[in-house]
């Protein structure tokens, strides 16, 4: 069966279950696996922005699809580049049957157009597509933080950003940005991308915010720009989206692009990124970052704010400084730690966390598998100043809440959060609210706005 025929079969229905089941019929098809890998893996890049014009064989070609895939390695390894690479691709396409030439086009454009992401592909072909590596931080633990200073070592506390996470991948002058989940993001014409183009091959870790725009607002604007950029990349008409964006935010899409700031805190090599580790100590990676952002003309790529500390007490003091300035918190890192995928004890969060008791005012059904049960509640402070909708309810409790909504309305719920937040029109909510438990039988009056403020200030003052 031709690979094109299998792709057509996958597109007969849109449901994920259908696609997984259909693809599962071809688990012994090594050629299909190879095609899917080349089209889906972020590690493989062909460095060609546009398919050259060509005339394929309409019936029978002089070249097999397998041979054509072999030829693509000349592009991905940069054995041939520029016009030579285009000519290699053109001659390869012209020797193929129409159906096979289509497959090569889809591989070059990194989109098989089958409506299956990495997660579902890997359900059929386990570990075929590499997951996106991400170095996170463990939750705060005083003993682990103190271990960072063993043998008179120093550490660094950096401001915990609250923007949109982004990896920046620079390969042979080509610039890619991707989300934590490995999804490509597009910001055509943005200044920070042009500045990245002056860097040597590397991978940057950082977050996107906007100059002069609060993080609460900028996150929404960047999400809108991401959606518009993706449609532009797919050659869709975005005139309506551009008009709505301008009306809502008081600036054009292009003006907003120029305000995006890429704040970075780590850098590793391309191969290191795809091998999920770098042995280079953080102190050296940090110095490389400092050199990169200090180059002439670099204005929209900036180094995250931080302070080198000698001991636990200094770390806590700087953490409190960040909180009292209105930041979300900090990340403390060992200066000799390597870069690894996952969460290791040489990198820990220092984050404001408090519990708040609120009154339940309503209920919200979920989506997908939770569409028939309550997955979040609406809640407010006793004076109505703070309003939020904590999520994270466990499955068995979702069922209980769904069946007892009338009884639970007006009762008290305990929430965990990262402090107060306020939007552009002065409405107060909670940062990252999570449902903890019902306080029925324990408490009948919710916390007031002042209670929550006092609680937050107390936590900020802890040593």
TIMAR-130539 format. One record per residue (C-alpha): x, y, z; residue in three letters. Coordinates in steps of 0.02 Angstrom, whole numbers, padded with zeros to 5 digits, always signed. Layout:
# TIMAR-130539
XYZALA
...
This chain:
# TIMAR-130539
+00000+00000+00000UNK
+00068+00171-00049UNK
+00112+00292+00092UNK
-00003+00422+00012UNK
-00148+00299+00020UNK
-00117+00272+00206UNK
-00116+00460+00237UNK
-00279+00475+00139UNK
-00355+00338+00245UNK
-00304+00429+00403UNK
-00397+00582+00342UNK
-00562+00493+00309UNK
-00616+00540+00487UNK
-00560+00674+00609UNK
-00577+00585+00776UNK
-00418+00543+00872UNK
-00478+00367+00912UNK
-00506+00331+00727UNK
-00335+00397+00679UNK
-00245+00299+00815UNK
-00337+00139+00769UNK
-00305+00164+00583UNK
-00120+00204+00605UNK
-00108+00051+00718UNK
-00142-00061+00569UNK
+00027-00013+00497UNK
+00145-00036+00645UNK
+00254-00155+00542UNK
+00274-00028+00400UNK
+00452+00035+00422UNK
+00440+00154+00275UNK
+00287+00238+00351UNK
+00378+00256+00517UNK
+00525+00336+00428UNK
+00411+00459+00337UNK
+00319+00506+00497UNK
+00482+00530+00591UNK
+00561+00642+00460UNK
+00404+00747+00448UNK
+00372+00760+00635UNK
+00539+00761+00724UNK
+00600+00932+00779UNK
+00776+00865+00773UNK
+00774+00845+00583UNK
+00778+01005+00482UNK
+00797+01028+00294UNK
+00838+01215+00282UNK
+00725+01246+00132UNK
+00589+01376+00149UNK
+00495+01344-00013UNK
+00470+01193-00125UNK
+00547+01227-00297UNK
+00439+01214-00454UNK
+00450+01043-00534UNK
+00357+00922-00647UNK
+00342+00748-00570UNK
+00313+00587-00665UNK
+00126+00564-00675UNK
+00123+00375-00677UNK
+00288+00289-00643UNK
+00447+00366-00578UNK
+00629+00321-00599UNK
+00659+00340-00413UNK
+00587+00252-00261UNK
+00522+00344-00109UNK
+00658+00258-00007UNK
+00793+00329-00120UNK
+00713+00501-00109UNK
+00717+00493+00080UNK
+00903+00450+00069UNK
+00930+00605-00037UNK
+00847+00713+00097UNK
+00989+00672+00215UNK
+01101+00779+00102UNK
+00990+00926+00152UNK
+00969+00887+00336UNK
+01156+00861+00364UNK
+01196+01020+00266UNK
+01303+00918+00145UNK
+01226+01029+00012UNK
+01157+01203+00043UNK
+01082+01352-00047UNK
+01047+01333-00233UNK
+01132+01164-00236UNK
+01011+01100-00104UNK
+00863+01168-00204UNK
+00925+01080-00361UNK
+00947+00916-00267UNK
+00769+00928-00202UNK
+00701+00976-00373UNK
+00786+00832-00462UNK
+00729+00712-00325UNK
+00548+00768-00343UNK
+00552+00757-00532UNK
+00606+00574-00528UNK
+00459+00523-00418UNK
+00280+00473-00452UNK
+00157+00610-00407UNK
+00100+00521-00249UNK
+00277+00500-00185UNK
+00326+00677-00231UNK
+00181+00735-00122UNK
+00255+00640+00025UNK
+00424+00725+00002UNK
+00338+00895-00002UNK
+00248+00856+00160UNK
+00412+00802+00242UNK
+00504+00960+00187UNK
+00362+01067+00255UNK
+00360+00962+00416UNK
+00173+00930+00403UNK
+00094+00768+00342UNK
-00078+00849+00359UNK
-00152+00699+00449UNK
-00212+00789+00604UNK
-00104+00689+00725UNK
+00014+00766+00850UNK
+00168+00690+00930UNK
+00071+00619+01078UNK
-00048+00515+00972UNK
+00088+00461+00851UNK
+00191+00396+00997UNK
+00040+00299+01060UNK
+00053+00195+00902UNK
+00242+00200+00879UNK
+00311+00217+01057UNK
+00452+00345+01074UNK
+00462+00370+00885UNK
+00455+00560+00900UNK
+00568+00640+01029UNK
+00479+00737+01165UNK
+00526+00919+01190UNK
+00659+00929+01327UNK
+00623+01048+01469UNK
+00725+01086+01623UNK
+00608+01127+01766UNK
+00630+01162+01951UNK
+00584+01061+02104UNK
+00464+01136+02233UNK
+00545+01236+02372UNK
+00626+01132+02509UNK
+00732+01221+02639UNK
+00850+01074+02663UNK
+00881+01056+02476UNK
+00913+01243+02461UNK
+01039+01235+02603UNK
+01126+01089+02516UNK
+01167+01205+02371UNK
+01286+01300+02485UNK
+01381+01145+02546UNK
+01571+01162+02544UNK
+01556+01352+02535UNK
+01479+01349+02362UNK
+01379+01495+02296UNK
+01209+01491+02210UNK
+01105+01612+02108UNK
+00926+01668+02136UNK
+00838+01729+01979UNK
+00672+01817+01959UNK
+00534+01693+01918UNK
+00456+01753+01758UNK
+00269+01744+01728UNK
+00267+01761+01540UNK
+00248+01636+01399UNK
+00384+01503+01400UNK
+00481+01484+01237UNK
+00630+01389+01171UNK
+00730+01483+01040UNK
+00822+01369+00918UNK
+00955+01445+00804UNK
+01022+01328+00669UNK
+01126+01390+00522UNK
+01040+01558+00528UNK
+00865+01483+00536UNK
+00763+01537+00687UNK
+00628+01433+00770UNK
+00528+01464+00927UNK
+00428+01331+01013UNK
+00317+01308+01165UNK
+00356+01198+01314UNK
+00257+01060+01226UNK
+00362+01078+01068UNK
+00230+01169+00965UNK
+00301+01291+00838UNK
+00259+01473+00866UNK
+00268+01611+00735UNK
+00302+01796+00759UNK
+00345+01854+00582UNK
+00448+02012+00580UNK
+00472+02026+00769UNK
+00629+02119+00823UNK
+00682+01985+00946UNK
+00686+01856+00806UNK
+00796+01967+00698UNK
+00914+01986+00846UNK
+00919+01798+00874UNK
+00975+01782+00693UNK
+01142+01861+00741UNK
+01183+01721+00864UNK
+01282+01564+00828UNK
+01194+01395+00832UNK
+01119+01366+01004UNK
+00957+01339+01100UNK
+00893+01473+01218UNK
+00770+01448+01361UNK
+00665+01596+01414UNK
+00496+01681+01419UNK
+00407+01809+01313UNK
+00336+01968+01388UNK
+00303+02142+01318UNK
+00383+02309+01355UNK
+00266+02427+01447UNK
+00126+02297+01460UNK
+00079+02205+01620UNK
+00113+02019+01616UNK
-00073+01984+01639UNK
-00113+02081+01480UNK
+00043+02033+01382UNK
+00011+01847+01402UNK
-00158+01868+01319UNK
-00086+01977+01181UNK
+00055+01855+01146UNK
-00071+01711+01139UNK
-00171+01810+01009UNK
-00013+01849+00910UNK
+00035+01666+00913UNK
-00134+01619+00839UNK
-00121+01754+00704UNK
+00058+01703+00663UNK
+00008+01522+00643UNK
-00131+01568+00522UNK
-00011+01678+00425UNK
+00110+01533+00413UNK
-00032+01427+00343UNK
-00070+01565+00215UNK
-00242+01597+00291UNK
-00328+01765+00281UNK
-00306+01857+00446UNK
-00378+02028+00404UNK
-00521+02008+00529UNK
-00405+01947+00668UNK
-00286+02093+00637UNK
-00429+02218+00646UNK
-00496+02143+00807UNK
-00323+02140+00884UNK
-00296+02324+00846UNK
-00468+02374+00911UNK
-00445+02276+01073UNK
-00266+02326+01115UNK
-00250+02499+01037UNK
-00100+02452+00932UNK
-00070+02357+00772UNK
-00007+02180+00764UNK
+00159+02244+00694UNK
+00177+02373+00833UNK
+00144+02238+00964UNK
+00273+02121+00885UNK
+00408+02252+00911UNK
+00366+02261+01097UNK
+00398+02076+01129UNK
+00544+02045+01246UNK
+00629+01875+01255UNK
+00701+01859+01430UNK
+00824+01714+01434UNK
+00902+01615+01576UNK
+00991+01470+01491UNK
+01083+01420+01333UNK
+01145+01252+01271UNK
+01207+01177+01109UNK
+01094+01106+00974UNK
+01155+00927+00996UNK
+01147+00945+01185UNK
+00966+00999+01173UNK
+00914+00849+01070UNK
+01017+00733+01180UNK
+00925+00803+01333UNK
+01080+00855+01431UNK
+01229+00971+01441UNK
+01374+00943+01563UNK
+01428+01125+01552UNK
+01412+01207+01725UNK
+01278+01340+01739UNK
+01408+01473+01783UNK
+01485+01450+01609UNK
+01317+01446+01521UNK
+01269+01605+01612UNK
+01428+01694+01555UNK
+01391+01645+01375UNK
+01215+01717+01393UNK
+01286+01880+01462UNK
+01400+01895+01311UNK
+01258+01861+01190UNK
+01137+01990+01259UNK
+01276+02120+01277UNK
+01310+02124+01090UNK
+01278+02289+00999UNK
+01100+02305+00934UNK
+01026+02175+01052UNK
+00880+02262+01139UNK
+00735+02139+01141UNK
+00832+01988+01207UNK
+00878+02013+01389UNK
+00956+01915+01530UNK
+00842+01869+01674UNK
+00871+01970+01831UNK
+00963+01879+01968UNK
+01085+01888+02113UNK
+01227+01774+02166UNK
+01206+01728+02350UNK
+01326+01653+02476UNK
+01205+01567+02594UNK
+01026+01519+02633UNK
+00988+01681+02725UNK
+01043+01788+02577UNK
+00937+01681+02461UNK
+00781+01708+02567UNK
+00817+01893+02582UNK
+00826+01915+02393UNK
+00671+01807+02372UNK
+00576+01923+02489UNK
+00640+02072+02392UNK
+00567+02000+02232UNK
+00399+01962+02314UNK
+00382+02135+02391UNK
+00418+02211+02220UNK
+00269+02116+02152UNK
+00358+01971+02068UNK
+00293+01793+02074UNK
+00449+01729+02162UNK
+00619+01661+02115UNK
+00717+01510+02055UNK
+00874+01463+02149UNK
+01008+01369+02051UNK
+01174+01288+02085UNK
+01312+01374+01986UNK
+01395+01209+01945UNK
+01239+01115+01891UNK
+01224+01046+01715UNK
+01072+01060+01601UNK
+00957+00909+01611UNK
+00783+00865+01552UNK
+00664+00859+01699UNK
+00676+00924+01876UNK
+00835+00901+01978UNK
+00882+00960+02152UNK
+01009+01087+02090UNK
+00865+01199+02033UNK
+00719+01242+02149UNK
+00570+01359+02150UNK
+00556+01497+02278UNK
+00374+01542+02260UNK
+00242+01632+02360UNK
+00109+01508+02414UNK
-00038+01534+02530UNK
-00210+01462+02566UNK
-00369+01563+02558UNK
-00547+01523+02614UNK
-00682+01583+02493UNK
-00870+01568+02473UNK
-00937+01461+02330UNK
-01049+01562+02215UNK
-01068+01446+02066UNK
-01012+01293+01972UNK
-00933+01259+01802UNK
-00945+01100+01700UNK
-00786+01040+01619UNK
-00744+00993+01440UNK
-00700+00831+01353UNK
-00708+00685+01473UNK
-00765+00803+01612UNK
-00908+00881+01513UNK
-01038+00796+01625UNK
-00961+00845+01792UNK
-00913+01004+01884UNK
-00727+01036+01858UNK
-00713+01208+01941UNK
-00812+01319+02058UNK
-00838+01506+02061UNK
-00789+01583+02228UNK
-00772+01754+02310UNK
-00705+01838+02465UNK
-00829+01886+02603UNK
-00835+02065+02538UNK
-00846+02014+02355UNK
-00686+02105+02307UNK
-00590+01948+02259UNK
-00669+01830+02133UNK
-00591+01674+02059UNK
-00626+01499+01994UNK
-00509+01370+02072UNK
-00478+01212+01970UNK
-00384+01051+02007UNK
-00530+00959+02086UNK
-00500+00772+02102UNK
-00609+00656+02000UNK
-00709+00581+02144UNK
-00741+00753+02217UNK
-00800+00817+02047UNK
-00938+00687+02054UNK
-00984+00732+02232UNK
-00992+00918+02193UNK
-01096+00885+02037UNK
-01224+00789+02140UNK
-01228+00914+02285UNK
-01221+01085+02203UNK
-01373+01152+02296UNK
-01301+01101+02465UNK
-01128+01170+02427UNK
-01184+01340+02362UNK
-01133+01473+02488UNK
-01015+01358+02585UNK
-00829+01387+02610UNK
-00692+01311+02503UNK
-00506+01313+02539UNK
-00397+01365+02393UNK
-00209+01365+02367UNK
-00137+01507+02263UNK
+00018+01611+02228UNK
-00055+01774+02294UNK
-00171+01910+02233UNK
-00182+01973+02054UNK
-00269+02126+01982UNK
-00318+02157+01801UNK
-00315+02317+01700UNK
-00483+02378+01766UNK
-00443+02347+01949UNK
-00531+02180+01975UNK
-00447+02066+02102UNK
-00423+01879+02082UNK
-00299+01745+02137UNK
-00142+01689+02047UNK
-00154+01506+01993UNK
-00297+01457+02112UNK
-00312+01272+02152UNK
-00458+01188+02241UNK
-00398+01105+02402UNK
-00552+01050+02501UNK
-00724+01097+02566UNK
-00727+01183+02737UNK
-00904+01126+02780UNK
-00914+01099+02968UNK
-00753+01196+02995UNK
-00787+01373+02936UNK
-00940+01475+02887UNK
-00866+01645+02841UNK
-00746+01673+02696UNK
-00586+01776+02708UNK
-00604+01960+02666UNK
-00494+02053+02543UNK
-00397+02124+02691UNK
-00378+01950+02767UNK
-00302+01888+02604UNK
-00188+02041+02592UNK
-00129+02017+02771UNK
-00098+01832+02740UNK
+00003+01871+02584UNK
+00106+02003+02673UNK
+00140+01883+02817UNK
+00203+01750+02697UNK
+00313+01877+02609UNK
+00392+01922+02775UNK
+00435+01745+02828UNK
+00618+01702+02854UNK
